[in-house]
Amino acid sequence: MVSYNPSPTEIESLDYSRFVSLIDERNRCSGGIRSVNEVIINSRLNNKSNVLEIGCNTGFTSINLAYLSGCKVVGVDINGESLELARQYAKRNGLEDQVNFQFGNAENLSFPDETFDLVWASNVTSFMKNGEVAISEYLRVLKFGGTFSSIPIYYRRNPPKELVSEVSKAIGNRIEIYTKNSWEKLFERTSKNLGMPIELYYVRDFEYEDVDDKIDNFIKLVLDKPNLRRMDNTQKEAINKKAKYFYNLFNKNLQYCGYSILLYQKRREQDEVELFLTSL
């Protein structure tokens, strides 16, 4: 357990990343464990695979990649409190020898070229100061024939500027108005500039449900965690208030959004484009 006992005033000032660490929330990728399983199946991970997760946060994806496929995982993040929670999560699940969590900057990874069979970046590239530099690093450490997995969140329709500004402040990073096509062009442009061809071989698109009627029950479960039960009533009230603010804000924003599971294979040469395409 991370030793942190904030005052109600400190709780009120937390951005979402620090708040997640405080409440030890399993910060999931979009689609949660179903997305993890879908990536495992379609990237053919197994117990001989080596995986890197960029922006592992409190460890949900890394742990479940290891659980479901038997692979070895390295999770990197820049938040020390989240990393400590991730290590505790791995230990509780008996996976501390299979999953390693460490501090790491995605724009300057410490790993040699062609180390990993899969590099998982979920939606974390949204928060990078220089996304192209980060993507260059993802592809550098990925083996030829390996998979780059991204599950980006994007806008399906234009949101109010005030909403985007408020969400940006809440997460401590400026949000760009990306579309699905924006993400695909960013990945493809970066790989072309590097001379490292990638082939998009799997795509699946999703829309978010409105979970307004589920938020209060979710917060009750959060407040029932052992580390939060020990807090006094003023702290719990502050956490409850902050959680309601974050979850309602994000739910409102996500009604304008969608996400996709995108799997790219790193190739030695670029194949020709498809001419005769089909639609479902």
Secondary structure, 3 states (H helix, E strand, C coil): CCCCCCCHHHHHHCCHHHHHHHHCCCCCCCCHHHHHHHHHHHHCCCCCCEEEEECCCCCHHHHHHHHHHCCEEEEEECCHHHHHHHHHHHHHCCCCCCEEEEECCCCCCCCCCCCEEEEEEECHHHHCCCHHHHHHHHHHHEEEEEEEEECCEEECCCCCHHHHHHHHHHHCCCCCCCCHHHHHHHHHHHHHHHCCCEEEEEEEEEECCCCHHHHHHHHHHHHCCHHHHCCCHHHHHHHHHHHHHHHHHHHHHHCCEEEEEEEEEECCCCCCCCCCCCCC
